[in-house]
């Protein structure tokens, strides 16, 4: 037993998973890593400098093209587009998360027929591209006499796809819990519904909270498909701004417009990612 204990690796106070899985590099290894890192950094900087030179020669870095987006009307227009983007994201999350939890709950039912029907719906929504669903509500549904506003033609497909993903996350969270909790609740006389509602669901929701926050990033990016239904989100606003600038100011602001929009997306998604990591650290 003492020999086995001596051979078993133990985690020291400051050790990480990488320390247990990999040997620490020696002096030569650290030198090679440093040289490789410097070379890769220089190559990346050289490529970035070459790209900037090409853009400058093409006139894409000209100050008037970027100054165009400092105008009060343009800033206000982008602010409105950002608000509409966040509105779709918020409504989509508010509808899809509870619906997904409900679908995941039903999919854990003891009735095989119920699991089969709900499972088929979830698998279909996860397999069908969201763009195809948007075209369905844009082109097919109006032929049946029902025409939705652009907001709902974008939001409903988001809810359909996101709720299916949330359902699978919830089901995975329930299955990850110790089965002994279910058995103990049965011994106490709780029904299957009471066991899920009082014991399993709260723990599963706590486990999936960081994933739900990360799912907001997916919903936010999916809102960029609003250009299909002419909904004024950021991507569609950028498209309209580039066309307007070409007509009114005789400027080709295609690159500045989408660089600014990309920065907005990066900032929001980075904030959501940081929030998810913080919540995950606190729930461990």
C-alpha positions as CSV (number, residue, x, y, z in Angstrom):
1,X,0.0,0.0,0.0
2,X,2.8,2.4,0.8
3,X,4.5,1.7,-2.5
4,X,1.3,2.3,-4.4
5,X,0.7,5.5,-2.5
6,X,4.2,6.7,-3.3
7,X,3.6,6.1,-7.0
8,X,0.3,7.9,-7.1
9,X,0.6,11.5,-8.3
10,X,-0.9,14.0,-5.9
11,X,-1.9,17.6,-6.5
12,X,0.2,20.1,-4.6
13,X,-1.2,23.4,-3.4
14,X,-0.3,25.4,-6.5
15,X,-0.4,22.6,-9.0
16,X,-2.7,22.8,-12.0
17,X,-4.1,20.1,-14.4
18,X,-1.4,21.0,-16.9
19,X,1.3,20.3,-14.2
20,X,-0.1,16.8,-13.7
21,X,-0.5,16.0,-17.3
22,X,2.7,17.4,-18.8
23,X,6.3,17.7,-17.6
24,X,7.6,21.3,-17.1
25,X,10.0,22.3,-19.9
26,X,13.7,22.6,-19.0
27,X,16.0,25.5,-19.9
28,X,16.4,24.4,-23.6
29,X,12.6,23.8,-23.9
30,X,11.8,27.2,-22.5
31,X,14.3,28.8,-24.9
32,X,12.7,27.1,-27.9
33,X,9.2,28.1,-26.7
34,X,10.4,31.7,-26.3
35,X,12.0,31.7,-29.8
36,X,8.9,30.2,-31.4
37,X,6.6,32.7,-29.7
38,X,8.8,35.6,-30.9
39,X,8.8,34.3,-34.4
40,X,5.1,33.7,-34.6
41,X,4.5,37.2,-33.1
42,X,6.7,38.8,-35.7
43,X,5.0,36.9,-38.5
44,X,1.6,38.0,-37.3
45,X,2.7,41.6,-37.1
46,X,4.2,41.5,-40.5
47,X,1.0,40.1,-42.0
48,X,-1.0,42.8,-40.2
49,X,1.3,45.5,-41.5
50,X,1.1,44.2,-45.0
51,X,-2.7,44.1,-44.8
52,X,-2.8,47.7,-43.5
53,X,-0.6,48.8,-46.3
54,X,-2.8,47.2,-48.9
55,X,-5.9,48.8,-47.3
56,X,-4.1,52.2,-47.2
57,X,-3.2,52.0,-50.9
58,X,-6.8,51.1,-51.7
59,X,-7.9,54.2,-49.8
60,X,-9.9,52.2,-47.2
61,X,-8.1,53.9,-44.3
62,X,-8.8,57.5,-45.5
63,X,-10.0,59.7,-42.7
64,X,-13.2,60.9,-44.4
65,X,-14.5,57.4,-44.6
66,X,-14.1,56.9,-40.8
67,X,-15.2,60.4,-39.9
68,X,-18.5,59.6,-41.6
69,X,-19.5,57.4,-38.6
70,X,-18.9,60.3,-36.2
71,X,-21.9,62.1,-37.5
72,X,-24.8,62.5,-35.1
73,X,-27.4,61.0,-37.4
74,X,-25.2,58.0,-38.1
75,X,-24.4,57.4,-34.5
76,X,-28.0,57.6,-33.6
77,X,-28.9,55.2,-36.4
78,X,-26.4,52.6,-35.2
79,X,-27.6,53.1,-31.6
80,X,-31.2,52.3,-32.7
81,X,-30.0,49.3,-34.6
82,X,-28.1,48.1,-31.5
83,X,-31.2,48.6,-29.4
84,X,-33.2,46.5,-31.9
85,X,-30.5,43.8,-31.9
86,X,-30.5,43.6,-28.1
87,X,-34.3,43.6,-28.1
88,X,-34.4,40.5,-30.4
89,X,-31.8,38.9,-28.2
90,X,-33.6,39.6,-25.0
91,X,-37.0,38.5,-26.2
92,X,-35.6,35.4,-27.9
93,X,-33.8,34.4,-24.7
94,X,-36.9,35.1,-22.5
95,X,-39.0,32.8,-24.6
96,X,-36.6,30.1,-25.6
97,X,-35.1,29.4,-22.2
98,X,-38.3,28.5,-20.4
99,X,-39.6,26.7,-23.4
100,X,-36.3,24.7,-23.7
101,X,-36.5,23.8,-20.0
102,X,-40.0,22.6,-20.5
103,X,-39.1,20.5,-23.5
104,X,-36.1,19.0,-21.7
105,X,-38.4,18.2,-18.7
106,X,-40.9,16.5,-21.0
107,X,-38.2,14.5,-22.7
108,X,-37.3,12.9,-19.4
109,X,-40.8,11.5,-19.2
110,X,-41.3,7.9,-18.5
111,X,-43.6,7.5,-21.4
112,X,-41.7,6.4,-24.5
113,X,-44.2,7.9,-27.0
114,X,-43.9,11.3,-25.3
115,X,-40.1,11.1,-25.3
116,X,-40.2,10.1,-29.0
117,X,-42.4,13.0,-30.2
118,X,-40.5,15.7,-28.2
119,X,-37.2,14.2,-29.1
120,X,-38.1,14.2,-32.8
121,X,-39.0,17.9,-32.5
122,X,-35.8,18.8,-30.7
123,X,-33.6,16.9,-33.1
124,X,-35.4,18.5,-36.1
125,X,-34.9,22.0,-34.7
126,X,-31.3,21.4,-34.0
127,X,-30.7,20.0,-37.5
128,X,-32.6,22.6,-39.6
129,X,-30.6,25.8,-40.4
130,X,-32.1,28.8,-38.8
131,X,-31.9,30.7,-42.2
132,X,-34.2,28.1,-43.7
133,X,-36.7,28.7,-40.9
134,X,-36.6,32.4,-41.5
135,X,-37.3,31.9,-45.2
136,X,-40.1,29.6,-44.2
137,X,-41.8,32.4,-42.2
138,X,-41.0,34.9,-44.9
139,X,-42.1,33.1,-48.0
140,X,-44.3,30.1,-47.0
141,X,-46.4,31.3,-44.0
142,X,-47.8,34.4,-45.8
143,X,-49.4,32.0,-48.4
144,X,-51.6,30.6,-45.6
145,X,-52.9,34.1,-44.8
146,X,-50.6,34.8,-41.9
147,X,-48.0,37.6,-42.2
148,X,-45.8,38.2,-39.2
149,X,-44.0,41.5,-38.6
150,X,-40.2,41.4,-39.3
151,X,-39.5,41.3,-35.6
152,X,-41.4,38.0,-35.2
153,X,-40.2,36.5,-38.4
154,X,-36.7,36.7,-36.9
155,X,-37.6,36.0,-33.3
156,X,-39.7,32.9,-33.8
157,X,-37.0,30.9,-35.6
158,X,-34.5,32.0,-33.0
159,X,-36.8,30.7,-30.3
160,X,-37.4,27.4,-32.1
161,X,-33.7,26.7,-32.6
162,X,-32.5,28.0,-29.3
163,X,-35.2,26.2,-27.2
164,X,-34.1,22.9,-28.7
165,X,-30.5,23.5,-27.7
166,X,-31.6,24.6,-24.2
167,X,-33.7,21.4,-23.9
168,X,-30.7,19.2,-24.5
169,X,-28.6,21.3,-22.1
170,X,-31.3,20.9,-19.4
171,X,-31.6,17.1,-20.0
172,X,-27.8,16.7,-19.9
173,X,-27.8,18.6,-16.5
174,X,-30.5,16.3,-15.1
175,X,-28.7,13.2,-16.3
176,X,-25.5,14.4,-14.8
177,X,-27.0,14.4,-11.3
178,X,-26.5,11.5,-8.9
179,X,-29.2,8.9,-9.5
180,X,-29.3,8.3,-5.8
181,X,-31.3,11.5,-5.3
182,X,-34.1,10.2,-7.5
183,X,-34.1,6.9,-5.6
184,X,-34.1,8.7,-2.3
185,X,-37.1,10.9,-3.3
186,X,-39.0,7.8,-4.4
187,X,-38.4,6.3,-0.9
188,X,-39.8,9.5,0.6
189,X,-42.9,9.1,-1.5
190,X,-42.4,11.9,-3.9
191,X,-43.9,11.6,-7.4
192,X,-41.8,11.9,-10.5
193,X,-43.1,15.4,-11.1
194,X,-42.3,16.5,-7.5
195,X,-38.8,15.0,-7.7
196,X,-38.1,16.9,-10.9
197,X,-39.6,20.2,-9.6
198,X,-38.2,20.2,-6.1
199,X,-34.9,18.3,-6.4
200,X,-33.5,17.7,-9.9
201,X,-34.6,20.9,-11.8
202,X,-33.1,23.4,-9.4
203,X,-29.7,21.7,-9.4
204,X,-29.8,21.3,-13.2
205,X,-30.7,24.9,-13.7
206,X,-27.8,25.9,-11.4
207,X,-25.4,23.8,-13.5
208,X,-26.6,25.1,-16.8
209,X,-26.6,28.8,-15.9
210,X,-23.2,29.5,-17.4
211,X,-24.3,27.7,-20.6
212,X,-27.4,29.8,-20.8
213,X,-25.4,32.9,-20.6
214,X,-23.1,31.6,-23.3
215,X,-26.3,30.7,-25.3
216,X,-27.0,34.5,-25.3
217,X,-23.9,34.9,-27.5
218,X,-25.4,32.5,-30.0
219,X,-28.8,34.3,-30.0
220,X,-27.1,37.6,-30.4
221,X,-25.1,36.4,-33.5
222,X,-28.2,34.7,-34.9
223,X,-30.0,38.1,-34.8
224,X,-27.7,39.2,-37.7
225,X,-29.9,37.1,-40.0
226,X,-32.5,39.9,-39.6
227,X,-31.3,41.3,-43.0
228,X,-33.3,38.6,-44.7
229,X,-36.6,40.0,-43.4
230,X,-35.4,43.7,-43.4
231,X,-35.4,44.0,-39.7
232,X,-33.2,46.9,-38.5
233,X,-30.5,45.0,-36.6
234,X,-26.8,45.9,-36.8
235,X,-25.9,44.0,-40.0
236,X,-28.9,45.3,-41.9
237,X,-28.2,48.8,-40.6
238,X,-24.6,48.6,-41.9
239,X,-25.9,47.5,-45.3
240,X,-28.2,50.5,-45.4
241,X,-25.5,52.9,-44.2
242,X,-23.0,51.8,-46.9
243,X,-25.6,52.3,-49.6
244,X,-26.6,55.7,-48.2
245,X,-23.0,56.9,-47.9
246,X,-22.3,55.9,-51.5
247,X,-25.3,58.0,-52.7
248,X,-25.2,61.0,-50.4
249,X,-21.5,61.5,-49.6
250,X,-20.0,59.5,-52.5
251,X,-18.0,57.5,-50.0
252,X,-17.3,53.8,-50.0
253,X,-17.5,53.0,-46.3
254,X,-18.1,49.3,-46.6
255,X,-14.9,48.4,-44.6
256,X,-15.3,51.0,-41.8
257,X,-19.0,50.1,-41.4
258,X,-18.5,46.4,-40.8
259,X,-15.3,46.9,-38.8
260,X,-17.3,49.1,-36.4
261,X,-20.2,46.6,-36.3
262,X,-17.7,43.8,-35.6
263,X,-16.2,45.7,-32.7
264,X,-19.6,46.2,-31.2
265,X,-20.3,42.5,-31.5
266,X,-16.9,41.6,-30.0
267,X,-17.4,43.9,-27.0
268,X,-20.9,42.6,-26.2
269,X,-19.9,38.9,-26.7
270,X,-16.7,39.4,-24.6
271,X,-18.8,40.8,-21.8
272,X,-21.2,37.9,-21.9
273,X,-18.4,35.4,-22.0
274,X,-16.7,37.1,-19.0
275,X,-20.0,37.0,-17.1
276,X,-20.4,33.3,-18.0
277,X,-17.0,32.5,-16.7
278,X,-17.6,34.4,-13.5
279,X,-20.9,32.6,-12.9
280,X,-19.3,29.3,-13.6
281,X,-16.5,30.0,-11.1
282,X,-19.0,30.9,-8.4
283,X,-21.2,27.9,-9.0
284,X,-18.4,25.3,-8.7
